[in-house]
Amino acid sequence: MANWDVIVIGLGGAGSAAAYHLAARGCRVLGLDQHQRIHTFGSSHGKTRIIRQAYFEHPSYVPLLRRGYELWNELEQAADDHLFHRTGLVEWGPKDGVVIPGVLRSAAEHGLAIEELSVAEVARRWPGLAVPESHSLGQWQAVIEKDAGYLRVEACVEAHLRLAEQASATLQHERPVRHWRATPHGVEVATDDGVEHAERLVIAGGPWSGQLLSGLGIRLSVLRKYQYWYAPQQTGYDQRDGFPCFFHETPAGYFYGFPSIGRDGLKVARHSGGTPVEIPTSPHPTDGADQSLIEDYLKAFLPGVGDHLQAQSGCYYTMTPDEHFIVDVHPDQPRVAIVAGLSGHGFKFTSVLGEIACQLALDGGTTLDTSLLRIERLRRA
Ligand SMILES: Cc1cc2nc3c(=O)[nH]c(=O)nc-3n(C[C@H](O)[C@H](O)[C@H](O)COP(=O)(O)OP(=O)(O)OC[C@H]3O[C@@H](n4cnc5c(N)ncnc54)[C@H](O)[C@@H]3O)c2cc1C
């Protein structure tokens, strides 16, 4: 006899949201996490995450983001916390690159409000952004998405956890799951303190998903990434001065960042690159080569920031082979829903992924179109 309706393995970005939606639907929910509440060992820490809708990665994500925006709004109301800061986002890169054509395609297909402008105009609007000579030549372009900005990542996870508990979910941290299996009547989840039984299971293990899904036949590769906070040496980079979030396709790769926020400073990171790791462990060693690339980037494009590093933090991307998420029912176990392989761009979706995971676990399907994210595409590949 199952003592839980649903067990959620992993209470990070996606799992906290799944636990919340399941509990809100009246399920008896047990959430399990191997680490303490809000930790720095996985993928959902470091103060901020960019959120945007004109999605260069694929237009199919836009309807999910539209629902995600509604859910972030509802979460802010329910949690009484300002989670989503609409600073706007400047994206720039080559006209024939990946980012600009992708943004324009998603915006056109879904009627999203964006502003197109030259990179020289961007630099006039925000003097803290410099444009190297080569960028003014007409082959570079910028796009501004006003209804974009950042989420306070830990506060979002905490809001989902707290509201899940208020809806009667039982959340247990520092209780690792050793393995799970389906039985004829449900699922069994084994921990060091005994076996838990449930009708259904949600797996949201972030960078540890490969171990939890070893039978799936899909390779998830984990990359160690870094985020850096600098104390700007000149004015004009502060959120209060209207400095936006930014995402930049350059010949040296993708870089992104946030305005300077209070005493935290300006956060900047590299979206491309990263060091493959077999098993996610902490603490993260420092990476001088990565930091040099960041400081070269700042020197070229945000020269007034300088190189006064205040803090840095390691974090993991969990990559699928095509860099699209895995959001599906387990192909061999219909009682098991999976949210994994968020490939370094998943946090902004976690509100809607929680709702989808809940529907997949309870209803066996979802009201949103997740065909791009089905497991089958990767098993065929
Ligand atoms: C540096 C960096 C910057 C990023 N920037 C952005 C951004 O700007 N915008 C954006 O949208 N996305 C961004 N991302 C990606 C985004 O943060 C991740 O896709 C998202 O946070 C992943 O959430 P998750 O729930 O899959 O993983 P996590 O939040 O890591 O949660 C997984 C949880 O599962 C638990 N767990 C795993 N195995 C077990 C087990 N066996 N037993 C019990 N518990 C277990 C872990 O302890 C962990 O708490 C960034 C990621 C990084 C690293």
The ligand as a MOL file (V3000), in Angstrom:
LIG
                    3D

  0  0  0     0  0            999 V3000
M  V30 BEGIN CTAB
M  V30 COUNTS 53 58 0 0 0
M  V30 BEGIN ATOM
M  V30 1 C 26.0090 29.3060 -14.0760 0
M  V30 2 C 24.6310 28.9930 -14.5720 0
M  V30 3 C 23.8770 30.0240 -15.1400 0
M  V30 4 C 22.6040 29.7650 -15.6450 0
M  V30 5 N 21.8840 30.8040 -16.1840 0
M  V30 6 C 20.6030 30.5940 -16.5650 0
M  V30 7 C 19.7910 31.6860 -16.9690 0
M  V30 8 O 20.2370 32.8430 -16.9880 0
M  V30 9 N 18.5060 31.4280 -17.3100 0
M  V30 10 C 17.9750 30.1820 -17.2690 0
M  V30 11 O 16.8000 30.0140 -17.5950 0
M  V30 12 N 18.7210 29.1200 -16.8890 0
M  V30 13 C 20.0060 29.3020 -16.5240 0
M  V30 14 N 20.7790 28.2560 -16.0950 0
M  V30 15 C 20.2260 26.9020 -16.1180 0
M  V30 16 C 19.3130 26.6430 -14.9520 0
M  V30 17 O 19.8100 27.2400 -13.7730 0
M  V30 18 C 19.1510 25.1370 -14.7810 0
M  V30 19 O 18.6720 24.6090 -16.0200 0
M  V30 20 C 18.1540 24.7900 -13.6980 0
M  V30 21 O 18.4250 25.5040 -12.5150 0
M  V30 22 C 18.2180 23.2750 -13.4310 0
M  V30 23 O 17.2570 22.9410 -12.4590 0
M  V30 24 P 17.1200 21.4110 -12.0040 0
M  V30 25 O 15.9310 21.3330 -11.1240 0
M  V30 26 O 17.1760 20.5230 -13.2070 0
M  V30 27 O 18.4610 21.1030 -11.1860 0
M  V30 28 P 18.8220 21.4950 -9.6790 0
M  V30 29 O 18.2270 22.8000 -9.3350 0
M  V30 30 O 20.2820 21.2980 -9.5120 0
M  V30 31 O 18.0380 20.4420 -8.8100 0
M  V30 32 C 18.3240 19.0800 -8.7910 0
M  V30 33 C 18.1490 18.6110 -7.3620 0
M  V30 34 O 18.0850 17.1900 -7.3340 0
M  V30 35 C 18.7150 16.7620 -6.1730 0
M  V30 36 N 19.0800 15.3590 -6.3610 0
M  V30 37 C 19.7700 14.8260 -7.4040 0
M  V30 38 N 19.9240 13.5050 -7.2430 0
M  V30 39 C 19.3080 13.1690 -6.0830 0
M  V30 40 C 19.1550 11.9580 -5.3810 0
M  V30 41 N 19.6490 10.7940 -5.8230 0
M  V30 42 N 18.4800 11.9760 -4.2070 0
M  V30 43 C 17.9530 13.1420 -3.7350 0
M  V30 44 N 18.1140 14.3230 -4.3550 0
M  V30 45 C 18.7660 14.3470 -5.5230 0
M  V30 46 C 19.8950 17.6990 -6.0350 0
M  V30 47 O 20.4360 17.7130 -4.7340 0
M  V30 48 C 19.2810 19.0140 -6.4710 0
M  V30 49 O 18.7980 19.7540 -5.3590 0
M  V30 50 C 22.0680 28.4580 -15.5780 0
M  V30 51 C 22.8080 27.4400 -14.9910 0
M  V30 52 C 24.0750 27.7050 -14.4860 0
M  V30 53 C 24.8550 26.5870 -13.8800 0
M  V30 END ATOM
M  V30 BEGIN BOND
M  V30 1 1 1 2
M  V30 2 1 2 3
M  V30 3 2 2 52
M  V30 4 2 3 4
M  V30 5 1 4 5
M  V30 6 1 4 50
M  V30 7 2 5 6
M  V30 8 1 6 7
M  V30 9 1 6 13
M  V30 10 2 7 8
M  V30 11 1 7 9
M  V30 12 1 9 10
M  V30 13 2 10 11
M  V30 14 1 10 12
M  V30 15 2 12 13
M  V30 16 1 13 14
M  V30 17 1 14 15
M  V30 18 1 14 50
M  V30 19 1 15 16
M  V30 20 1 16 17
M  V30 21 1 16 18
M  V30 22 1 18 19
M  V30 23 1 18 20
M  V30 24 1 20 21
M  V30 25 1 20 22
M  V30 26 1 22 23
M  V30 27 1 23 24
M  V30 28 2 24 25
M  V30 29 1 24 26
M  V30 30 1 24 27
M  V30 31 1 27 28
M  V30 32 2 28 29
M  V30 33 1 28 30
M  V30 34 1 28 31
M  V30 35 1 31 32
M  V30 36 1 32 33
M  V30 37 1 33 34
M  V30 38 1 33 48
M  V30 39 1 34 35
M  V30 40 1 35 36
M  V30 41 1 35 46
M  V30 42 1 36 37
M  V30 43 1 36 45
M  V30 44 2 37 38
M  V30 45 1 38 39
M  V30 46 1 39 40
M  V30 47 2 39 45
M  V30 48 1 40 41
M  V30 49 2 40 42
M  V30 50 1 42 43
M  V30 51 2 43 44
M  V30 52 1 44 45
M  V30 53 1 46 47
M  V30 54 1 46 48
M  V30 55 1 48 49
M  V30 56 2 50 51
M  V30 57 1 51 52
M  V30 58 1 52 53
M  V30 END BOND
M  V30 END CTAB
M  END
